[in-house]
């Protein structure tokens, strides 16, 4: 909601810039998709490695992780 209100304010103050932002936003979103996928992949890899490294402690009955 705040982003929409800021865009409306930009539309009133400088309408060409607001229309340019409206047109370019889908292109920016498309360009950022591969970076998001890489971030998700790295997060999954690190979660897997963490689980793999802590597996012996979990099997041997170490203290339970709270997170």
C-alpha positions in Angstrom: 0.0 0.0 0.0 2.9 2.4 0.8 4.5 1.7 -2.6 1.2 2.6 -4.3 0.9 5.8 -2.4 4.4 6.8 -3.1 3.8 6.1 -6.8 0.7 8.2 -6.7 2.7 11.0 -5.2 5.3 10.6 -7.9 2.5 10.7 -10.5 1.4 14.0 -9.2 4.8 15.5 -8.8 6.5 14.2 -12.0 4.2 12.2 -14.2 6.7 11.2 -16.9 9.0 9.6 -14.3 6.0 7.8 -12.8 5.0 6.4 -16.2 8.6 5.4 -16.9 8.7 3.6 -13.6 5.4 1.8 -14.3 6.7 0.6 -17.7 10.2 -0.4 -16.5 9.1 -2.2 -13.4 8.2 -5.5 -15.2 11.6 -5.5 -17.0 13.5 -5.0 -13.7 11.5 -7.9 -12.2 12.4 -10.1 -15.1 16.1 -9.2 -14.9 16.1 -9.9 -11.1 14.5 -13.4 -11.4 17.8 -15.3 -12.1 19.4 -13.6 -9.1 16.5 -14.7 -6.9 16.8 -18.3 -8.2 20.5 -18.3 -7.5 19.8 -17.0 -4.0 17.2 -19.7 -3.3 19.6 -22.4 -4.6 22.5 -21.2 -2.4 20.2 -21.1 0.6 19.1 -24.7 -0.1 22.7 -25.8 -0.5 23.8 -24.3 2.8 20.8 -25.7 4.6 21.6 -29.1 3.2 25.3 -28.8 4.2 24.3 -27.7 7.7 21.9 -30.6 8.1 24.6 -33.0 6.8 27.3 -31.6 9.2 25.0 -31.8 12.3 23.6 -35.3 11.4 26.1 -37.2 13.6 25.2 -35.0 16.6 21.5 -35.6 16.0 22.0 -39.3 15.7 24.1 -39.6 18.8 21.5 -37.6 20.8 23.0 -34.2 21.1 21.0 -31.2 22.3 18.1 -30.4 20.1 18.4 -27.3 18.0 16.0 -24.5 18.7 16.1 -22.9 15.3 
